[in-house]
Amino acid sequence: MNSSRLNIRGTILRNEPMSRHTSLKVGGVADIFAIPEDAADLQALVSQLSAAGVPWLTVGRGYNLLVKDGGIRGAVVSLERFNGIDRQGEHCIRVEAGVENLVVVRFAQQLGLGGIGFISGIPGTIGGAVRMNAGAYGEGILERAECLTILRNGEIREFCIDQLDYGYRRLSLESGDILLAVLLRLEPRDPESTEEEIRKDLALRRDKHNVGFPSAGSFFKNPPGQAAWRLIDGAGLRGLQVGGAQVSELHSNFLINRGGATAADFLALAGKVKSSVFASSGIMLEEEVRIVGEAD
Ligand SMILES: Cc1cc2nc3c(=O)[nH]c(=O)nc-3n(C[C@H](O)[C@H](O)[C@H](O)COP(=O)(O)OP(=O)(O)OC[C@H]3O[C@@H](n4cnc5c(N)ncnc54)[C@H](O)[C@@H]3O)c2cc1C
């Protein structure tokens, strides 16, 4: 599609390197990178893309994305301007997709609400967190969600959480669905105890997740009853390197960009990790990181 024909109030970038929009710092160009202003602008964008038969992928801040070196044919949609957050009734807050997780926790804290301290240190947006059912310490954000606002087939619709299928690090949606907002049900919580929860979470992450190089956090999901890092360690893979991609010496479920890595390096390294772990434990690891785009 000739993207100069796209007519929205927001921003349209062409041939935008996805390495600028992913924490792994790899990935080829997206034909179109669109940043709509608001929901009406997003609807206008999606209707033009649909009419032209152009596929789209919605992204948050790219902390869980591996974009292949051939980039993305079609459009990438960023909801970074969807930053509204407000209280709804006594115990709920409605948060638009582009709000950062820590901002959500802080907003709730000011209202004397809490129960979502576990997302404080998870980098990214609430849209990405809901899409991934992101979480920590055995909790996932969707356990706190009451309804999701989704743009599906051009229409903005509300879904109650019990109408949706979700589980550990997954939420089933239809292809092309765009999450606009989430209604979170929180608990009354003394702001001091939320402060303590935030402090502990950030300190723990500074110790455990500060691997010194770009990463996407845990690359593989934990298989039921197992820790992926322990299986990777057990297979003797700590420090294994392919090109510029390496199994971190500090946290073996983090694959890091030592400098100059390509997406192909990460894919080759991930393949080696999976086959070695399978050979040593009989368990096939599954990627938590979303792999998108075209091979070079
Ligand atoms: C150092 C580090 C630590 C991490 N720790 C954790 C952790 O403890 N727990 C955890 O769960 N994750 C963790 N992560 C992974 C990552 O932070 C989460 O998955 C986060 O929720 C991703 O948010 P994002 O906005 O960057 O989403 P992205 O990475 O941009 O997108 C993630 C997925 O959601 C889709 N998506 C994003 N926004 C929308 C939307 N509005 N509508 C439809 N689809 C959308 C994307 O297409 C993609 O499939 C960590 C990552 C890093 C780098």
The ligand as an SDF file (V2000), in Angstrom:
LIG
                    3D

 53 58  0  0  0  0  0  0  0  0999 V2000
   14.1150   -6.7760   32.1360 C   0  0  0  0  0  0  0  0  0  0  0  0
   12.7480   -7.3470   31.8200 C   0  0  0  0  0  0  0  0  0  0  0  0
   12.0110   -7.9540   32.8290 C   0  0  0  0  0  0  0  0  0  0  0  0
   10.7440   -8.4860   32.5630 C   0  0  0  0  0  0  0  0  0  0  0  0
   10.0380   -9.0680   33.5810 N   0  0  0  0  0  0  0  0  0  0  0  0
    8.8200   -9.5790   33.3310 C   0  0  0  0  0  0  0  0  0  0  0  0
    8.0540  -10.1830   34.3920 C   0  0  0  0  0  0  0  0  0  0  0  0
    8.4640  -10.2420   35.5480 O   0  0  0  0  0  0  0  0  0  0  0  0
    6.8390  -10.6980   34.0870 N   0  0  0  0  0  0  0  0  0  0  0  0
    6.3290  -10.6470   32.8090 C   0  0  0  0  0  0  0  0  0  0  0  0
    5.2040  -11.1320   32.5950 O   0  0  0  0  0  0  0  0  0  0  0  0
    7.0210  -10.0830   31.7960 N   0  0  0  0  0  0  0  0  0  0  0  0
    8.2520   -9.5450   32.0290 C   0  0  0  0  0  0  0  0  0  0  0  0
    8.9580   -8.9720   30.9830 N   0  0  0  0  0  0  0  0  0  0  0  0
    8.4120   -8.9800   29.6110 C   0  0  0  0  0  0  0  0  0  0  0  0
    7.6290   -7.6960   29.2420 C   0  0  0  0  0  0  0  0  0  0  0  0
    8.0300   -6.6250   30.0640 O   0  0  0  0  0  0  0  0  0  0  0  0
    6.1140   -7.9070   29.3840 C   0  0  0  0  0  0  0  0  0  0  0  0
    5.6580   -8.9430   28.5440 O   0  0  0  0  0  0  0  0  0  0  0  0
    5.3410   -6.6200   29.0880 C   0  0  0  0  0  0  0  0  0  0  0  0
    3.9960   -6.8020   29.4720 O   0  0  0  0  0  0  0  0  0  0  0  0
    5.4240   -6.2150   27.6160 C   0  0  0  0  0  0  0  0  0  0  0  0
    4.8060   -4.9450   27.4880 O   0  0  0  0  0  0  0  0  0  0  0  0
    5.0290   -4.0550   26.2050 P   0  0  0  0  0  0  0  0  0  0  0  0
    4.1710   -2.8400   26.3240 O   0  0  0  0  0  0  0  0  0  0  0  0
    6.4610   -3.8030   25.9590 O   0  0  0  0  0  0  0  0  0  0  0  0
    4.4100   -5.0090   25.0770 O   0  0  0  0  0  0  0  0  0  0  0  0
    5.0760   -5.4820   23.6880 P   0  0  0  0  0  0  0  0  0  0  0  0
    6.3140   -6.2320   23.9700 O   0  0  0  0  0  0  0  0  0  0  0  0
    5.1690   -4.3200   22.7620 O   0  0  0  0  0  0  0  0  0  0  0  0
    3.9560   -6.4760   23.1440 O   0  0  0  0  0  0  0  0  0  0  0  0
    3.7630   -7.7360   23.7480 C   0  0  0  0  0  0  0  0  0  0  0  0
    2.6520   -8.4610   22.9760 C   0  0  0  0  0  0  0  0  0  0  0  0
    1.4270   -7.7920   23.1770 O   0  0  0  0  0  0  0  0  0  0  0  0
    0.8720   -7.3210   21.9380 C   0  0  0  0  0  0  0  0  0  0  0  0
    0.2860   -6.0180   22.2290 N   0  0  0  0  0  0  0  0  0  0  0  0
    0.8800   -4.9780   22.8900 C   0  0  0  0  0  0  0  0  0  0  0  0
   -0.0050   -3.9660   23.0660 N   0  0  0  0  0  0  0  0  0  0  0  0
   -1.1750   -4.3850   22.4970 C   0  0  0  0  0  0  0  0  0  0  0  0
   -2.4660   -3.7890   22.3570 C   0  0  0  0  0  0  0  0  0  0  0  0
   -2.7500   -2.5690   22.8250 N   0  0  0  0  0  0  0  0  0  0  0  0
   -3.4280   -4.4990   21.7130 N   0  0  0  0  0  0  0  0  0  0  0  0
   -3.1750   -5.7390   21.2150 C   0  0  0  0  0  0  0  0  0  0  0  0
   -1.9680   -6.3590   21.3320 N   0  0  0  0  0  0  0  0  0  0  0  0
   -0.9880   -5.6840   21.9690 C   0  0  0  0  0  0  0  0  0  0  0  0
    2.0490   -7.2900   20.9710 C   0  0  0  0  0  0  0  0  0  0  0  0
    1.6420   -7.4780   19.6290 O   0  0  0  0  0  0  0  0  0  0  0  0
    2.8640   -8.4800   21.4660 C   0  0  0  0  0  0  0  0  0  0  0  0
    2.3250   -9.6940   20.9750 O   0  0  0  0  0  0  0  0  0  0  0  0
   10.2230   -8.4170   31.2440 C   0  0  0  0  0  0  0  0  0  0  0  0
   10.9760   -7.7910   30.2290 C   0  0  0  0  0  0  0  0  0  0  0  0
   12.2190   -7.2610   30.5020 C   0  0  0  0  0  0  0  0  0  0  0  0
   12.9950   -6.5720   29.4040 C   0  0  0  0  0  0  0  0  0  0  0  0
  1  2  1  0
  2  3  1  0
  2 52  2  0
  3  4  2  0
  4  5  1  0
  4 50  1  0
  5  6  2  0
  6  7  1  0
  6 13  1  0
  7  8  2  0
  7  9  1  0
  9 10  1  0
 10 11  2  0
 10 12  1  0
 12 13  2  0
 13 14  1  0
 14 15  1  0
 14 50  1  0
 15 16  1  0
 16 17  1  0
 16 18  1  0
 18 19  1  0
 18 20  1  0
 20 21  1  0
 20 22  1  0
 22 23  1  0
 23 24  1  0
 24 25  2  0
 24 26  1  0
 24 27  1  0
 27 28  1  0
 28 29  2  0
 28 30  1  0
 28 31  1  0
 31 32  1  0
 32 33  1  0
 33 34  1  0
 33 48  1  0
 34 35  1  0
 35 36  1  0
 35 46  1  0
 36 37  1  0
 36 45  1  0
 37 38  2  0
 38 39  1  0
 39 40  1  0
 39 45  2  0
 40 41  1  0
 40 42  2  0
 42 43  1  0
 43 44  2  0
 44 45  1  0
 46 47  1  0
 46 48  1  0
 48 49  1  0
 50 51  2  0
 51 52  1  0
 52 53  1  0
M  END
$$$$
